[in-house]
Amino acid sequence: MAEDRSMLLAFYGDDFTGSTDALEFLSRAGVRTILFLDDPTPEKTERFGYLDAVGVAGMTRAMVPEEMSGILSQAFSVLDGMNPRHVHYKVCSTFDSSPEIGNVGTAIETGARIFQNEFTPVLVAAPNLGRYSAFGNLYAQMGIGSQGAIYRLDRHPSMCAHPITPALESDLRLHLSKQTSQPMGLIDLVDLAKPTSEITAKLNAEIAEGKRIVFFDAMYDSPEKL
């Protein structure tokens, strides 16, 4: 059987630092990855030979929805043309966004239009960075790589006072519902502790009920711990 050499992953980061984080983790995992500052056209990528993953460091976190839609329509179309097995829109681990700036709902709706996916899975937690999701609510440690206290996002001393996108709601479904009207579901910690077949059944049920966005909880790096 011929080896499948299709690209594993293409990702678009909503800011530069988040994009380099994704680049670092993919590279550390042995995934041959190149990060671009603009659309990775074939002319730009072919000189690197075979790539497992390609990323684009964007600036959509600081854009209004209309500008985001135009930028992402072009970028997602280019990424779709590379025929990757998976496409990832990388957001900040504290889900910095609002209806007016960095609207994640706009990104999801644009991606669904370009990629024609049945639903969009959303995983915000990053336990290695001190970001945790439990029953749809996001928690964040004070500082990255520190021993700081962990706060629910709407009570986080820094995030609730963010000058542009203050975290006023920790339930990610309620937060995102102000940015899109797409129905949302959740695979929570209790679901994730069940056998894989039951998790799959729950996910299929959410999709069958018309949920177009499904959040996934996460508390630990290890899947054995959940």
C-alpha positions in Angstrom: 0.0 0.0 0.0 1.4 3.4 -1.0 2.2 5.7 1.9 -0.2 8.6 2.5 1.9 11.7 2.0 -1.0 14.2 2.2 -0.3 17.2 4.4 -1.3 16.5 8.0 -2.3 20.0 9.1 -2.8 23.6 8.0 -3.4 26.3 10.6 -4.1 30.0 10.7 -3.2 31.8 13.9 -5.1 34.9 15.0 -1.9 36.6 16.1 1.9 36.1 15.8 2.7 34.8 19.3 0.0 32.1 19.2 1.2 31.0 15.8 4.7 30.6 16.9 3.4 28.6 19.9 1.7 26.2 17.5 4.9 26.1 15.4 7.0 25.2 18.4 4.7 22.4 19.6 4.4 20.8 16.2 8.1 21.0 15.7 8.8 19.4 19.1 6.4 16.6 18.1 8.5 15.9 15.0 6.1 17.5 12.6 7.9 19.2 9.8 6.3 22.6 9.8 6.8 26.0 8.1 5.2 29.2 9.4 4.4 32.0 6.9 3.4 35.6 7.5 1.1 35.6 4.5 -0.7 33.1 2.3 1.5 30.0 1.6 1.1 29.8 -2.2 2.6 26.7 -4.0 5.4 28.9 -5.2 6.4 29.7 -1.6 6.0 26.2 -0.2 7.5 24.0 -3.0 11.1 25.0 -2.2 10.8 23.4 1.3 10.0 20.0 -0.2 7.5 17.8 1.7 5.8 19.4 4.7 3.7 17.8 7.4 2.1 21.1 8.3 1.9 24.7 7.2 0.9 27.7 9.3 0.0 31.3 8.7 0.6 34.0 11.4 -2.3 36.4 11.0 -3.6 39.4 12.9 -7.3 38.7 13.0 -7.4 38.9 16.8 -7.2 42.7 16.3 -9.6 43.0 13.4 -13.3 43.9 13.0 -15.6 41.2 11.6 -15.9 42.6 8.1 -12.1 42.7 7.7 -11.7 39.3 9.3 -14.2 37.8 6.9 -12.3 39.1 3.8 -8.8 38.1 5.1 -9.9 34.6 6.2 -11.9 33.8 3.1 -8.8 34.3 1.1 -6.5 32.5 3.5 -8.8 29.5 4.1 -9.3 29.1 0.3 -5.5 28.9 -0.1 -5.2 26.4 2.8 -8.1 24.3 1.4 -6.3 24.2 -1.9 -3.3 22.5 -0.2 -5.7 19.6 0.7 -4.6 19.1 4.3 -6.2 16.4 6.4 -7.0 18.9 9.1 -7.4 22.7 9.3 -7.0 24.6 12.6 -7.9 28.1 13.5 -5.6 29.0 16.4 -7.1 31.4 19.0 -5.6 32.7 22.2 -5.9 30.2 25.1 -8.0 32.8 27.0 -10.4 33.1 24.0 -9.8 36.8 23.6 -12.6 37.9 21.4 -15.8 40.1 21.2 -18.5 40.8 18.8 -16.6 43.9 17.7 -12.9 42.7 17.7 -11.4 39.3 17.0 -14.8 37.8 16.5 -14.3 34.0 16.7 -17.9 33.4 15.5 -16.9 35.2 12.2 -13.9 32.9 11.9 -16.0 29.8 12.4 -18.7 30.9 10.0 -16.1 31.8 7.3 -14.4 28.4 7.8 -17.7 26.5 7.6 -18.5 28.2 4.3 -15.1 27.5 2.8 -14.5 23.9 4.1 -18.2 22.8 4.2 -17.6 21.0 7.4 -20.6 19.3 9.1 -19.7 20.9 12.5 -16.8 22.8 14.0 -15.1 21.3 17.1 -13.7 23.9 19.5 -11.0 23.0 22.1 -9.8 26.1 24.0 -8.1 24.5 27.0 -4.2 24.3 27.0 -3.3 22.6 30.3 0.4 23.1 29.6 -0.2 26.8 29.7 -2.4 26.8 32.7 -5.7 27.0 30.8 -8.5 24.6 31.7 -12.1 24.0 30.6 -14.6 22.3 32.9 -18.3 22.0 32.0 -17.9 24.6 29.3 -16.3 27.2 31.6 -12.7 28.4 31.0 -10.2 28.8 33.8 -6.8 30.4 33.6 -3.7 30.5 35.8 -2.3 33.9 36.6 0.8 34.0 34.4 2.2 31.3 32.1 4.7 28.8 33.4 4.2 30.1 36.9 2.7 28.8 40.1 0.0 31.5 40.1 -3.5 30.9 41.3 -6.2 29.6 38.9 -9.2 31.8 38.3 -12.5 31.3 36.5 -12.0 33.6 33.4 -14.6 36.2 34.4 -12.8 36.6 37.8 -9.3 36.5 36.4 -7.5 39.7 37.7 -5.9 40.3 34.3 -8.4 38.9 31.8 -11.6 40.5 33.3 -9.8 43.9 33.0 -8.5 43.4 29.4 -8.6 46.8 27.7 -10.0 45.6 24.4 -11.7 42.2 25.0 -12.5 41.9 28.7 -13.6 38.5 29.8 -17.1 39.1 31.3 -18.4 35.5 30.9 -16.5 32.3 31.6 -19.0 29.9 29.9 -17.6 29.7 26.4 -21.0 28.9 24.9 -22.5 32.1 26.3 -19.5 34.1 25.3 -19.5 32.9 21.8 -23.3 33.2 21.4 -22.7 37.0 21.3 -20.6 36.5 18.2 -22.6 33.9 16.2 -26.1 32.5 16.1 -24.9 28.9 15.3 -26.3 26.3 17.8 -23.6 25.0 20.2 -23.1 21.8 22.1 -20.6 20.5 24.6 -18.6 17.3 25.3 -17.9 17.8 29.0 -15.6 16.1 31.5 -18.2 13.5 32.5 -18.7 12.6 28.8 -14.9 12.3 28.3 -14.6 9.8 31.2 -16.8 7.4 29.3 -15.7 4.8 26.7 -14.8 6.1 23.3 -18.0 4.6 21.8 -20.2 6.6 24.2 -18.3 9.8 23.5 -18.8 9.3 19.8 -22.5 8.6 20.3 -22.8 11.8 22.3 -21.0 13.8 19.6 -23.2 12.3 16.9 -26.3 13.1 18.9 -25.2 16.7 19.3 -24.6 17.0 15.5 -28.0 15.3 14.8 -29.7 17.8 17.0 -28.3 20.5 14.7 -25.3 21.7 16.8 -22.9 23.4 14.4 -20.3 24.2 17.1 -19.2 21.6 19.7 -16.9 22.6 22.6 -14.7 20.0 24.3 -13.5 20.2 27.9 -10.0 19.4 28.9 -8.1 19.5 32.2 -4.9 17.5 31.7 -2.3 16.9 29.0 -2.6 13.2 29.4 -5.8 11.6 27.9 -5.7 9.0 30.6 -6.3 11.6 33.2 -8.7 13.8 31.2 
